Amino acid sequence: MRLNEVITENGSGGQHLLVRIIECQELPLISGQNCDPYATVSLVGPARSDQKKTKVKKKTSNPHFEETFFFEVTRSSSYSKKSHFQVEEEDIEKLELKVDLWNNESLAQDVFLGETRVPVKILRTDHIHKAWYLLQPKGNGSKSKSDDLGSLRLKLTYIEDTVLPSACYTPLCNLLLKSPDVKPISASAAHILGDIYRERYEAVLPVVRLLLHHNRFVPFVSAVVALELDNTQEANTIFRGNSLATRCIDDMMKIVGKNYLAVTLKPVIDEICESNKTCEIDPVKLKEGDNVEVNKENLQGYVQKVFSSITQSSSTCPPLMCDVFRSLRHLASKRFQADPHVQYSAVSSFVFLRFFAVAVLSPHSFQLRSHHPDPEISRTLTLISKTIQTLGSWGSLSKKMSSFKETYMYDFFKSFQEDKCIERVKKFLDEISSNVSKESSGLEDAVVLKEGEVQKRAQGRKRLGKKNFKKRWLRVTNRELSYHKHKGKEALCIINVKNIQAVEKLDESAFNRKNMFQVVHSEKPLYVQAGNCVEASEWLDVLGQVICCNEGRLANFHASNYSAGAWQCCKNQNNNAPGCKPCTITVLANLQLDIDCDRETERIFSLLSSNDTKLQDMEDACASMAVYQGPQREQEECSKFTIQEPKETFQTLKQLRNVMEELQRQHNIRNDTTAQYGSLDNPIVGKPS
């Protein structure tokens, strides 16, 4: 940025402000892709707002603009030249340069990326000003207008995490990822973090995200759940509190189940919010002119739609959630073997009470609606949420209707056929949490999901010739996968979908053919070639949904075939060797977890560092318990933590200490910078003083 002295057409003196936009670095990704950035440059003052715009740079997070703009800086008529480049104080104090960064959207509104503001008065001391600036939120530093709208008291906490290179986080990350294998689980690093941050719900989130990214969440949460169940005395009180297990599963469902919620609930939530029918059934809250019977009918219609959407959604429930629910069911049944209902209440307490009911109650918090609903809609959603909680709770449905606190809810529930609702809930819970076949007795339940002509490789053949591939009619239902010589003919082979362990793409090099996929089951793999890439993708999606809750799904697969005495993908000569590549059908095809492991590990490091006192208290408690074998004298101090094996826990704490000290040393090295203020290594944050 520079001021140039110019002579205008009438011979008077003036100045041009020269602004050169050079480059940006590390702009955020938009929907996982590099953005299409451009900048708007504005000279803002009391009576002016001149704006200019750079060209759009395609698909880059580090755009090089190298564009120059000129703005005329006016002077008052009383101006007299004092020095060659001195700027008139009255004007310069009021001018500000504002640079906004935007992502160009061809079919939607452009996305704001950030802004920076530079007062022109900075040129009083610098003839030329050139510096790096950190982009700020919109309107940063601007003063708010005073209106008579009341006051709001806020408490804001700003936490800054400086993310180091990935190699710095490897020791801490490995220690956390080892947590599922530590015996007992209470001695693991991840459990220790949750233990010292019992009162802070958000402290568990970075651990959950890290474990999810590395496919270590299910074994960890299963161990934590088992520990909690061991300390639970009655089956009807399981998972009631805000424990580490419930916090982990809640966070997992919010991350993994985001798209599942959108597919299941968004259409009916939109209908409820946009139709705006009155559903109040509490006589105390009825407005003048309301008809309680009409309202009850409206509410019942909405509840039936939400309930049906949920109980018919098992095929789209993310496999990871199914794995967790299956573990919950198994562990709860094992702990309370005499209670036949606990296998259902263990799962429904999460999927209904903590997932669907909460999303109905607060759809804007789950991105199902863009804004908080108005009071009347919010009341309708509250009534629906309460009803869904009750319908989804197997324990509640096994009780008498008189257990309801409100009389109007008792009357409302008379309209539901209790036995049928219980049957639908049980069927849904079976489908997402057990090995029970998803079909009921009756041929009408066998639904054809996809069928079509394919090329199938003959199983067991060793040669790679064309004769080994034959046209077959492939058909998949919710029960079985079969292939036939022609459409309508008897099946040549039938594979029960419960026995399918993986459905994956096959490398083109395997048989020198494109658009191939494999169905891995208890016998030899079935190799199939689809007609085109779209067809292949559809087969993979449909089969992936069908097997998503199969307990025997593989974690790894072979991307090629076994021939000439070895797997062609990894050259392993053992025909029974486990796969060499992670399976992709472990999450829904449209589920993308955007997780930055370095950032999550840094957040965990900051949390541990800020609670060093509790870590020391835990070390002292372990030492006391390990040395003193008699009755616990410092019971109050030890009860703050879950310590089953003091020696194992103490060892983990020491390992945490070591990796934290090394990380802190790395931070100290990078904080000791002598970089010039305004350089890339030390950019200006906000306005310069």
C-alpha positions as CSV (number, residue, x, y, z in Angstrom):
1,M,0.0,0.0,0.0
2,R,1.4,3.4,-1.0
3,L,0.3,7.0,-1.5
4,N,1.3,8.7,-4.8
5,E,1.3,12.5,-5.3
6,V,-0.6,13.4,-8.5
7,I,-1.5,16.6,-10.4
8,T,-5.2,16.7,-11.4
9,E,-6.6,18.1,-14.7
10,N,-7.3,21.5,-13.1
11,G,-3.7,21.7,-11.8
12,S,-4.5,21.1,-8.2
13,G,-2.6,18.6,-6.1
14,G,-4.0,15.3,-5.0
15,Q,-3.1,11.8,-4.0
16,H,-3.8,8.3,-5.2
17,L,-3.7,5.4,-2.9
18,L,-2.0,2.4,-4.6
19,V,-3.0,-1.0,-3.2
20,R,-1.4,-4.2,-4.4
21,I,-3.0,-7.5,-3.4
22,I,-0.2,-10.0,-3.7
23,E,-1.2,-13.4,-2.4
24,C,-3.0,-15.5,0.3
25,Q,-2.0,-18.7,2.0
26,E,-3.9,-21.6,3.5
27,L,-7.4,-20.5,2.8
28,P,-10.0,-23.0,4.2
29,L,-11.4,-25.9,2.1
30,I,-15.0,-25.6,0.9
31,S,-16.8,-29.0,1.1
32,G,-13.5,-30.7,1.2
33,Q,-12.2,-29.1,-2.0
34,N,-9.9,-26.1,-2.7
35,C,-11.8,-22.9,-3.0
36,D,-12.2,-20.5,-6.0
37,P,-11.1,-17.3,-4.1
38,Y,-11.3,-13.7,-5.1
39,A,-10.8,-10.5,-3.1
40,T,-12.8,-7.3,-2.9
41,V,-10.8,-4.1,-2.0
42,S,-12.7,-1.2,-0.6
43,L,-11.6,2.3,0.6
44,V,-14.1,3.1,3.3
45,G,-14.7,6.5,4.9
46,P,-17.5,8.7,6.3
47,A,-18.8,9.6,2.9
48,R,-17.4,7.0,0.5
49,S,-17.1,3.3,-0.1
50,D,-15.2,2.6,-3.3
51,Q,-15.0,-1.1,-4.1
52,K,-12.8,-3.0,-6.6
53,K,-12.5,-6.7,-7.2
54,T,-9.7,-9.1,-8.2
55,K,-10.0,-12.0,-10.7
56,V,-11.2,-15.4,-9.4
57,K,-8.4,-17.9,-8.9
58,K,-9.6,-21.4,-9.6
59,K,-9.1,-24.4,-7.2
60,T,-6.4,-23.1,-4.9
61,S,-6.0,-22.4,-1.2
62,N,-2.8,-20.4,-1.9
63,P,-3.9,-17.9,-4.6
64,H,-1.4,-15.4,-6.2
65,F,-3.3,-12.3,-7.2
66,E,-0.6,-9.7,-8.0
67,E,-3.2,-7.1,-8.8
68,T,-2.9,-3.3,-8.3
69,F,-5.8,-0.9,-7.6
70,F,-5.9,2.9,-7.4
71,F,-8.1,5.0,-5.2
72,E,-8.2,8.8,-5.3
73,V,-7.7,10.4,-1.9
74,T,-9.4,13.8,-1.7
75,R,-8.1,16.8,0.2
76,S,-9.9,19.7,1.8
77,S,-9.8,23.1,0.1
78,S,-7.7,24.5,2.9
79,Y,-4.9,22.0,2.3
80,S,-1.4,23.4,2.0
81,K,1.6,21.3,1.2
82,K,3.8,20.7,4.3
83,S,6.1,18.0,3.0
84,H,6.5,16.0,-0.1
85,F,4.3,13.0,1.0
86,Q,2.7,14.2,4.2
87,V,-1.0,13.3,4.3
88,E,-3.6,15.7,5.5
89,E,-4.6,14.6,9.0
90,E,-8.4,15.4,8.7
91,D,-8.8,13.0,5.8
92,I,-6.5,10.2,6.7
93,E,-7.9,9.6,10.2
94,K,-11.2,8.6,8.7
95,L,-10.1,6.4,5.8
96,E,-9.8,2.6,6.1
97,L,-8.8,0.0,3.5
98,K,-11.0,-3.2,3.8
99,V,-10.0,-6.4,1.9
100,D,-12.6,-9.2,1.9
101,L,-11.9,-12.8,0.7
102,W,-14.7,-14.7,-1.0
103,N,-15.2,-18.1,-2.5
104,N,-16.8,-17.9,-5.9
105,E,-20.0,-20.0,-6.1
106,S,-21.4,-20.5,-9.6
107,L,-24.8,-21.7,-8.6
108,A,-25.2,-20.3,-5.1
109,Q,-24.3,-17.3,-3.0
110,D,-20.6,-16.6,-2.6
111,V,-19.1,-17.8,0.6
112,F,-17.3,-15.3,2.9
113,L,-13.8,-16.5,3.9
114,G,-12.5,-13.6,6.0
115,E,-11.5,-9.9,5.9
116,T,-8.7,-7.6,7.1
117,R,-8.9,-3.8,7.7
118,V,-6.0,-1.5,7.5
119,P,-6.3,2.2,8.5
120,V,-4.7,4.5,5.8
121,K,-3.1,6.6,8.6
122,I,-0.5,3.9,9.0
123,L,1.2,5.6,6.0
124,R,2.1,8.6,8.2
125,T,5.1,6.6,9.5
126,D,5.6,4.2,6.5
127,H,6.1,5.6,3.0
128,I,5.2,2.1,1.8
129,H,3.3,-0.5,3.9
130,K,3.7,-4.2,3.1
131,A,2.7,-6.9,5.5
132,W,1.0,-10.2,6.0
133,Y,-2.4,-10.1,7.8
134,L,-4.5,-12.9,9.4
135,L,-8.0,-12.9,8.0
136,Q,-10.7,-12.0,10.5
137,P,-14.4,-12.6,10.9
138,K,-16.8,-10.3,9.2
139,G,-17.1,-6.9,10.8
140,N,-14.2,-7.5,13.1
141,G,-13.4,-4.4,15.2
142,S,-16.5,-2.5,14.1
143,K,-18.6,-0.7,16.8
144,S,-22.1,-1.8,17.4
145,K,-25.0,0.6,17.3
146,S,-26.8,1.3,20.5
147,D,-30.4,0.3,20.5
148,D,-33.0,0.0,23.2
149,L,-33.2,-3.8,22.9
150,G,-32.1,-4.7,26.4
151,S,-28.7,-6.1,27.5
152,L,-27.1,-9.5,27.3
153,R,-24.5,-10.8,29.7
154,L,-22.0,-13.2,28.1
155,K,-18.9,-15.1,29.2
156,L,-16.5,-15.8,26.3
157,T,-13.5,-18.0,26.5
158,Y,-10.9,-17.8,23.7
159,I,-8.6,-20.8,23.4
160,E,-5.7,-20.7,20.9
161,D,-4.1,-24.0,19.8
162,T,-0.9,-23.8,17.9
163,V,-0.7,-26.9,15.7
164,L,2.8,-28.3,15.2
165,P,4.0,-30.6,12.4
166,S,2.5,-34.1,12.5
167,A,5.6,-35.8,13.7
168,C,5.5,-33.9,17.0
169,Y,2.1,-35.5,17.9
170,T,3.0,-39.2,17.0
171,P,3.9,-40.2,20.6
172,L,0.8,-38.8,22.2
173,C,-1.5,-40.0,19.4
174,N,-0.1,-43.5,19.7
175,L,-0.6,-43.5,23.5
176,L,-4.2,-42.5,23.0
177,L,-4.8,-45.1,20.2
178,K,-3.4,-47.8,22.5
179,S,-6.2,-47.1,25.0
180,P,-8.6,-49.9,23.8
181,D,-5.9,-52.5,24.5
182,V,-5.0,-51.3,28.0
183,K,-6.2,-53.6,30.8
184,P,-8.1,-52.3,32.8
185,I,-9.5,-49.6,30.5
186,S,-9.5,-47.1,33.4
187,A,-5.7,-47.1,33.2
188,S,-5.7,-45.9,29.6
189,A,-4.8,-42.4,28.5
190,A,-8.2,-41.8,26.9
191,H,-10.0,-42.8,30.0
192,I,-7.8,-40.7,32.2
193,L,-8.6,-37.6,30.1
194,G,-12.3,-38.3,30.5
195,D,-11.8,-39.0,34.2
196,I,-10.1,-35.7,35.0
197,Y,-12.7,-33.7,32.9
198,R,-15.9,-35.3,34.2
199,E,-17.5,-31.8,34.5
200,R,-16.6,-30.7,30.9
201,Y,-18.7,-32.4,28.3
202,E,-16.7,-31.1,25.3
203,A,-13.4,-32.5,26.6
204,V,-14.2,-36.0,25.3
205,L,-14.9,-34.8,21.7
206,P,-11.3,-34.7,20.4
207,V,-10.7,-38.2,21.8
208,V,-13.8,-39.5,20.1
209,R,-12.8,-37.9,16.7
210,L,-9.3,-39.3,17.0
211,L,-10.5,-42.8,17.7
212,L,-13.1,-42.6,14.9
213,H,-10.5,-41.6,12.4
214,H,-8.3,-44.6,13.3
215,N,-11.2,-47.1,13.6
216,R,-10.5,-47.6,17.3
217,F,-13.7,-46.2,18.7
218,V,-15.8,-49.4,19.0
219,P,-13.3,-51.4,21.1
220,F,-12.7,-48.4,23.3
221,V,-16.3,-47.6,24.0
222,S,-17.1,-51.3,24.5
223,A,-14.5,-51.5,27.3
224,V,-15.8,-48.3,28.9
225,V,-19.4,-49.5,28.7
226,A,-18.4,-52.8,30.3
227,L,-16.8,-50.9,33.2
228,E,-19.9,-48.8,33.7
229,L,-22.2,-51.8,33.6
230,D,-20.1,-53.5,36.2
231,N,-20.8,-50.6,38.5
232,T,-24.5,-50.5,37.8
233,Q,-26.7,-52.4,40.2
234,E,-30.1,-52.3,38.6
235,A,-31.0,-52.9,34.9
236,N,-33.6,-50.0,34.9
237,T,-30.9,-47.4,35.7
238,I,-28.3,-48.2,33.0
239,F,-26.9,-45.2,31.1
240,R,-28.9,-42.7,33.0
241,G,-26.1,-40.4,34.0
242,N,-23.6,-38.2,32.2
243,S,-20.8,-40.8,32.2
244,L,-17.8,-41.2,30.0
245,A,-19.6,-44.0,28.1
246,T,-22.7,-41.9,27.4
247,R,-20.6,-38.8,26.5
248,C,-18.5,-40.8,24.0
249,I,-21.6,-42.5,22.3
250,D,-23.4,-39.1,22.2
251,D,-20.5,-37.5,20.4
252,M,-20.1,-40.4,18.0
253,M,-23.8,-40.3,17.1
254,K,-23.7,-36.6,16.4
255,I,-20.6,-37.1,14.1
256,V,-21.4,-40.3,12.4
257,G,-25.2,-40.0,12.3
258,K,-25.5,-36.5,10.9
259,N,-26.5,-37.7,7.4
260,Y,-28.6,-40.5,8.9
261,L,-30.7,-37.9,10.7
262,A,-31.0,-35.8,7.6
263,V,-32.3,-38.7,5.5
264,T,-34.6,-40.0,8.2
265,L,-36.1,-36.8,9.9
266,K,-35.5,-33.8,7.7
267,P,-38.5,-34.3,5.3
268,V,-41.0,-34.7,8.1
269,I,-39.4,-31.9,10.3
270,D,-39.7,-29.6,7.3
271,E,-43.3,-30.5,6.8
272,I,-44.0,-29.9,10.5
273,C,-42.3,-26.5,10.5
274,E,-43.8,-25.3,7.2
275,S,-47.4,-26.5,7.7
276,N,-47.7,-24.9,11.1
277,K,-50.7,-26.9,12.4
278,T,-51.7,-26.3,16.0
279,C,-50.9,-29.4,18.1
280,E,-51.4,-28.2,21.7
281,I,-53.2,-30.8,23.8
282,D,-52.6,-29.4,27.3
283,P,-55.9,-27.8,28.5
284,V,-54.0,-25.2,30.5
285,K,-52.2,-23.9,27.4
286,L,-55.0,-24.0,24.9
287,K,-55.8,-20.7,23.2
288,E,-59.3,-19.3,22.7
289,G,-61.0,-21.0,19.8
290,D,-58.6,-24.1,19.8
291,N,-60.2,-27.5,19.3
292,V,-58.4,-30.0,21.4
293,E,-59.6,-33.0,19.3
294,V,-58.4,-31.4,16.1
295,N,-55.1,-30.6,17.8
296,K,-54.8,-34.2,19.0
297,E,-55.4,-35.5,15.5
298,N,-52.7,-33.2,14.1
299,L,-50.2,-34.3,16.8
300,Q,-51.0,-37.9,16.2
301,G,-50.5,-37.6,12.5
302,Y,-47.1,-36.0,13.0
303,V,-46.0,-38.5,15.6
304,Q,-47.0,-41.4,13.3
305,K,-44.9,-39.9,10.5
306,V,-41.8,-39.4,12.7
307,F,-42.2,-42.8,14.4
308,S,-42.6,-44.6,11.0
309,S,-39.6,-42.7,9.5
310,I,-37.5,-43.9,12.4
311,T,-38.6,-47.5,12.6
312,Q,-38.2,-47.9,8.8
313,S,-34.7,-46.5,8.7
314,S,-32.6,-49.5,9.8
315,S,-31.1,-50.0,6.3
316,T,-29.6,-46.5,6.4
317,C,-28.3,-46.6,10.0
318,P,-24.5,-46.2,9.8
319,P,-22.6,-49.4,10.3
320,L,-20.5,-47.9,13.0
321,M,-23.6,-47.0,15.0
322,C,-24.8,-50.6,14.4
323,D,-21.5,-52.0,15.8
324,V,-21.8,-49.8,18.9
325,F,-25.5,-50.8,19.5
326,R,-24.6,-54.5,19.0
327,S,-21.9,-54.2,21.7
328,L,-24.3,-52.3,24.0
329,R,-26.9,-55.0,23.6
330,H,-24.5,-57.9,24.1
331,L,-22.8,-56.3,27.2
332,A,-26.1,-55.3,28.9
333,S,-27.6,-58.8,28.3
334,K,-24.5,-60.4,29.7
335,R,-24.6,-58.2,32.8
336,F,-28.3,-58.6,33.6
337,Q,-29.1,-62.0,32.3
338,A,-32.4,-62.3,34.2
339,D,-33.9,-59.2,32.6
340,P,-35.3,-59.9,29.1
341,H,-36.0,-56.2,28.3
342,V,-32.5,-54.9,29.0
343,Q,-31.2,-55.8,25.5
344,Y,-33.7,-53.3,24.1
345,S,-33.5,-50.6,26.8
346,A,-29.7,-50.5,26.5
347,V,-30.0,-49.5,22.8
348,S,-33.2,-47.5,22.9
349,S,-31.8,-45.3,25.7
350,F,-29.3,-44.0,23.1
351,V,-31.0,-44.2,19.7
352,F,-34.4,-42.9,20.8
353,L,-33.8,-40.9,23.9
354,R,-30.3,-39.4,23.1
355,F,-30.5,-39.2,19.3
356,F,-33.8,-39.0,17.6
357,A,-35.8,-37.4,20.4
358,V,-33.1,-34.7,20.9
359,A,-33.0,-34.0,17.1
360,V,-36.7,-33.6,17.0
361,L,-36.7,-31.3,20.0
362,S,-33.9,-29.1,18.6
363,P,-33.6,-29.6,14.8
364,H,-31.5,-26.5,14.3
365,S,-28.7,-28.0,16.5
366,F,-28.4,-30.9,14.2
367,Q,-28.5,-28.9,10.9
368,L,-32.1,-30.1,10.1
369,R,-33.3,-26.5,10.1
370,S,-31.4,-23.3,9.6
371,H,-33.0,-21.4,12.4
372,H,-34.6,-21.9,15.8
373,P,-38.3,-22.6,15.4
374,D,-40.9,-20.1,16.6
375,P,-42.5,-20.8,20.0
376,E,-45.6,-22.6,18.6
377,I,-43.6,-24.9,16.4
378,S,-41.1,-25.5,19.2
379,R,-44.0,-26.6,21.5
380,T,-45.2,-29.0,18.8
381,L,-41.7,-30.5,18.5
382,T,-41.5,-30.8,22.3
383,L,-44.8,-32.8,22.4
384,I,-43.5,-35.0,19.5
385,S,-40.2,-35.5,21.2
386,K,-41.8,-36.6,24.5
387,T,-44.0,-39.0,22.6
388,I,-41.1,-40.5,20.6
389,Q,-39.1,-41.0,23.9
390,T,-42.0,-43.0,25.4
391,L,-42.7,-45.0,22.2
392,G,-39.0,-45.8,21.8
393,S,-38.5,-46.9,25.4
394,W,-39.2,-50.6,25.8
395,G,-39.2,-50.3,29.6
396,S,-41.8,-47.5,29.5
397,L,-44.1,-49.5,27.1
398,S,-44.0,-52.5,29.4
399,K,-45.5,-50.4,32.1
400,K,-49.1,-49.3,32.6
401,M,-50.5,-46.1,31.0
402,S,-51.1,-44.7,34.5
403,S,-47.4,-44.1,34.8
404,F,-47.6,-40.9,32.8
405,K,-47.4,-37.7,34.9
406,E,-49.7,-35.6,32.8
407,T,-53.4,-36.6,32.4
408,Y,-53.5,-35.2,28.9
409,M,-50.6,-37.4,27.8
410,Y,-52.4,-40.4,29.3
411,D,-55.4,-39.6,27.2
412,F,-53.3,-39.0,24.1
413,F,-51.5,-42.4,24.4
414,K,-54.8,-44.2,24.4
415,S,-55.0,-43.5,20.6
416,F,-51.9,-45.7,20.0
417,Q,-52.0,-49.4,19.7
418,E,-49.4,-50.3,22.3
419,D,-48.7,-53.9,21.2
420,K,-48.1,-52.9,17.6
421,C,-45.8,-50.0,18.6
422,I,-43.8,-52.3,20.9
423,E,-43.5,-54.8,18.0
424,R,-42.2,-52.1,15.6
425,V,-39.7,-50.8,18.1
426,K,-38.4,-54.3,18.9
427,K,-38.1,-55.1,15.2
428,F,-36.2,-51.8,14.5
429,L,-33.8,-52.4,17.5
430,D,-33.2,-56.0,16.4
431,E,-32.3,-54.7,12.9
432,I,-29.7,-52.2,14.1
433,S,-28.2,-54.1,17.0
434,S,-28.4,-57.9,16.6
435,N,-27.9,-60.7,14.2
436,V,-31.6,-61.3,13.9
437,S,-32.6,-61.4,10.2
438,K,-34.2,-58.2,9.1
439,E,-37.1,-60.0,7.3
440,S,-40.2,-61.3,9.1
441,S,-42.0,-64.5,8.3
442,G,-43.9,-64.1,5.1
443,L,-42.9,-63.9,1.5
444,E,-44.2,-60.4,1.1
445,D,-41.3,-59.0,3.2
446,A,-38.7,-60.1,0.6
447,V,-38.1,-56.8,-1.3
448,V,-36.1,-56.7,-4.5
449,L,-33.5,-53.9,-4.1
450,K,-31.7,-54.2,-7.4
451,E,-31.4,-56.6,-10.3
452,G,-29.8,-56.6,-13.7
453,E,-27.5,-58.3,-16.2
454,V,-23.8,-58.7,-15.3
455,Q,-20.8,-60.7,-16.3
456,K,-19.9,-63.2,-13.6
457,R,-16.6,-65.1,-13.3
458,A,-17.0,-68.8,-12.9
459,Q,-15.9,-69.6,-9.3
460,G,-12.9,-71.9,-8.8
461,R,-11.5,-71.5,-12.3
462,K,-7.7,-70.9,-12.5
463,R,-7.5,-69.7,-16.1
464,L,-8.1,-66.0,-17.1
465,G,-9.8,-66.6,-20.4
466,K,-13.0,-65.0,-21.7
467,K,-14.9,-68.3,-21.4
468,N,-14.7,-68.1,-17.7
469,F,-16.9,-65.0,-17.8
470,K,-20.6,-65.6,-18.5
471,K,-23.7,-63.4,-18.6
472,R,-25.9,-63.8,-15.6
473,W,-29.0,-62.1,-14.1
474,L,-27.9,-60.8,-10.6
475,R,-30.6,-60.1,-8.1
476,V,-30.4,-58.8,-4.5
477,T,-33.2,-58.6,-2.0
478,N,-33.2,-57.8,1.7
479,R,-32.8,-61.5,2.3
480,E,-30.4,-62.9,-0.3
481,L,-28.1,-62.3,-3.3
482,S,-28.7,-64.7,-6.2
483,Y,-27.7,-65.1,-9.8
484,H,-29.7,-66.7,-12.6
485,K,-29.1,-67.9,-16.2
486,H,-31.8,-65.5,-17.4
487,K,-34.3,-63.2,-15.8
488,G,-37.2,-65.2,-14.3
489,K,-35.3,-68.5,-14.3
490,E,-34.4,-70.5,-11.2
491,A,-31.4,-69.3,-9.2
492,L,-28.1,-71.0,-10.0
493,C,-26.7,-69.8,-6.7
494,I,-28.1,-68.2,-3.5
495,I,-26.1,-66.3,-0.9
496,N,-27.7,-65.3,2.3
497,V,-27.0,-61.6,2.9
498,K,-26.1,-62.3,6.5
499,N,-23.2,-64.4,5.3
500,I,-21.7,-61.6,3.2
501,Q,-18.5,-60.3,4.8
502,A,-17.5,-57.5,2.3
503,V,-18.4,-55.9,-1.0
504,E,-15.5,-54.1,-2.6
505,K,-14.1,-52.9,-5.9
506,L,-11.7,-55.2,-7.7
507,D,-8.5,-53.8,-9.3
508,E,-8.8,-53.7,-13.1
509,S,-5.5,-55.6,-13.3
510,A,-7.1,-58.7,-11.6
511,F,-8.8,-59.8,-14.8
512,N,-8.0,-57.0,-17.2
513,R,-11.6,-55.8,-17.0
514,K,-13.1,-52.5,-15.8
515,N,-16.1,-51.9,-13.5
516,M,-15.5,-55.1,-11.4
517,F,-16.5,-55.7,-7.8
518,Q,-16.3,-58.7,-5.5
519,V,-18.7,-60.2,-3.0
520,V,-16.7,-61.9,-0.2
521,H,-18.7,-64.5,1.8
522,S,-18.1,-67.7,3.7
523,E,-17.1,-69.6,0.5
524,K,-15.1,-68.4,-2.5
525,P,-15.4,-64.7,-3.5
526,L,-17.9,-63.9,-6.2
527,Y,-16.4,-61.7,-8.9
528,V,-18.8,-59.6,-10.9
529,Q,-18.4,-57.1,-13.8
530,A,-21.1,-54.4,-14.1
531,G,-22.1,-52.9,-17.5
532,N,-20.6,-49.5,-16.6
533,C,-19.1,-47.5,-13.8
534,V,-22.5,-46.1,-12.7
535,E,-24.0,-49.6,-12.5
536,A,-20.9,-50.8,-10.5
537,S,-21.3,-47.9,-8.0
538,E,-25.0,-48.7,-7.6
539,W,-24.4,-52.4,-6.9
540,L,-21.7,-51.4,-4.3
541,D,-24.1,-48.9,-2.6
542,V,-27.0,-51.3,-2.5
543,L,-25.1,-54.3,-1.3
544,G,-23.2,-52.1,1.2
545,Q,-26.5,-51.0,2.8
546,V,-27.8,-54.6,3.0
547,I,-24.7,-55.9,4.8
548,C,-24.1,-52.8,7.0
549,C,-25.2,-54.5,10.2
550,N,-23.6,-57.9,9.5
551,E,-21.5,-58.9,12.5
552,G,-19.0,-60.8,10.4
553,R,-17.9,-57.9,8.2
554,L,-14.2,-57.9,7.3
555,A,-11.9,-55.1,8.3
556,N,-9.6,-55.7,5.4
557,F,-9.8,-57.3,1.9
558,H,-7.7,-58.3,-1.1
559,A,-8.1,-55.8,-3.9
560,S,-7.0,-58.4,-6.5
561,N,-7.4,-62.2,-7.1
562,Y,-5.5,-65.2,-5.9
563,S,-3.7,-66.8,-8.9
564,A,-0.3,-68.4,-9.7
565,G,0.1,-69.3,-6.0
566,A,-0.2,-65.8,-4.6
567,W,-2.5,-62.8,-4.0
568,Q,-1.7,-60.5,-6.9
569,C,-2.3,-57.4,-4.8
570,C,0.2,-58.1,-2.0
571,K,2.0,-61.2,-3.3
572,N,1.2,-63.1,-0.1
573,Q,1.3,-66.9,-0.9
574,N,-1.1,-67.9,1.8
575,N,-4.6,-68.3,0.3
576,N,-6.1,-67.7,3.7
577,A,-4.1,-64.6,4.5
578,P,-6.1,-61.6,5.8
579,G,-6.7,-58.7,3.4
580,C,-4.1,-56.1,2.7
581,K,-6.3,-53.1,2.2
582,P,-8.9,-51.6,4.6
583,C,-12.5,-52.2,3.7
584,T,-14.4,-49.1,2.5
585,I,-17.9,-50.3,3.3
586,T,-17.4,-49.6,7.0
587,V,-19.3,-46.3,6.8
588,L,-22.1,-45.1,4.6
589,A,-21.0,-44.1,1.1
590,N,-22.1,-40.5,1.7
591,L,-20.5,-40.2,5.1
592,Q,-17.3,-38.2,5.2
593,L,-15.5,-37.6,8.4
594,D,-13.4,-34.4,8.1
595,I,-11.0,-35.0,11.0
596,D,-7.7,-33.2,11.4
597,C,-5.8,-35.6,13.7
598,D,-3.0,-33.1,14.5
599,R,-5.5,-30.5,15.6
600,E,-7.4,-33.0,17.7
601,T,-4.2,-34.2,19.4
602,E,-3.1,-30.6,20.1
603,R,-6.5,-29.9,21.7
604,I,-6.0,-33.0,23.9
605,F,-2.5,-31.8,24.8
606,S,-4.0,-28.3,25.8
607,L,-6.7,-29.9,27.9
608,L,-4.2,-32.1,29.8
609,S,-1.7,-29.2,30.2
610,S,-4.4,-27.0,31.7
611,N,-5.3,-29.6,34.3
612,D,-1.9,-30.5,35.4
613,T,-3.0,-30.3,39.1
614,K,-5.5,-33.1,38.7
615,L,-3.0,-35.3,36.9
616,Q,-0.7,-34.8,39.9
617,D,-3.5,-35.6,42.3
618,M,-4.2,-38.8,40.3
619,E,-0.5,-39.8,40.5
620,D,-0.5,-39.2,44.2
621,A,-3.7,-41.3,44.7
622,C,-2.2,-44.1,42.6
623,A,1.0,-44.0,44.7
624,S,-0.9,-44.0,47.9
625,M,-3.1,-47.0,46.9
626,A,-0.1,-49.0,45.6
627,V,1.9,-48.5,48.8
628,Y,-0.8,-48.7,51.4
629,Q,-2.6,-52.0,51.3
630,G,-4.9,-51.5,54.3
631,P,-8.2,-49.6,54.5
632,Q,-8.2,-46.6,52.3
633,R,-7.5,-43.5,54.5
634,E,-7.8,-40.9,51.8
635,Q,-11.1,-42.2,50.4
636,E,-12.4,-38.8,49.5
637,E,-9.3,-38.0,47.4
638,C,-9.2,-41.3,45.7
639,S,-13.0,-41.3,44.9
640,K,-12.4,-38.4,42.5
641,F,-10.9,-40.8,40.0
642,T,-11.6,-44.3,38.7
643,I,-8.5,-46.3,39.7
644,Q,-8.8,-50.1,39.4
645,E,-5.1,-50.9,39.0
646,P,-3.0,-48.1,40.6
647,K,0.3,-49.4,39.1
648,E,-1.0,-49.6,35.6
649,T,-2.6,-46.2,35.9
650,F,0.5,-44.7,37.4
651,Q,2.6,-46.0,34.5
652,T,0.2,-44.4,32.0
653,L,0.3,-41.1,33.8
654,K,4.1,-41.2,33.7
655,Q,4.0,-41.9,29.9
656,L,1.6,-38.9,29.5
657,R,4.0,-36.7,31.5
658,N,6.9,-37.6,29.2
659,V,5.1,-37.0,25.9
660,M,3.6,-33.8,27.2
661,E,7.0,-32.5,28.3
662,E,8.4,-33.2,24.9
663,L,5.4,-31.5,23.2
664,Q,5.8,-28.5,25.4
665,R,9.5,-28.3,24.5
666,Q,8.5,-28.2,20.8
667,H,6.0,-25.4,21.5
668,N,8.7,-23.4,23.3
669,I,11.1,-23.7,20.4
670,R,8.5,-22.4,17.9
671,N,7.3,-19.6,20.2
672,D,10.8,-18.3,20.5
673,T,10.6,-16.5,17.2
674,T,12.5,-13.4,16.1
675,A,10.4,-13.1,12.9
676,Q,9.6,-9.5,11.9
677,Y,6.1,-8.4,12.8
678,G,4.0,-8.5,9.6
679,S,6.0,-11.4,8.0
680,L,4.5,-14.7,7.0
681,D,5.8,-16.3,10.2
682,N,4.5,-13.5,12.4
683,P,1.4,-12.0,10.7
684,I,-0.6,-9.1,12.0
685,V,-3.8,-10.1,13.8
686,G,-6.6,-7.5,13.4
687,K,-5.9,-3.7,13.1
688,P,-2.4,-2.4,13.8
689,S,-2.4,0.3,16.5
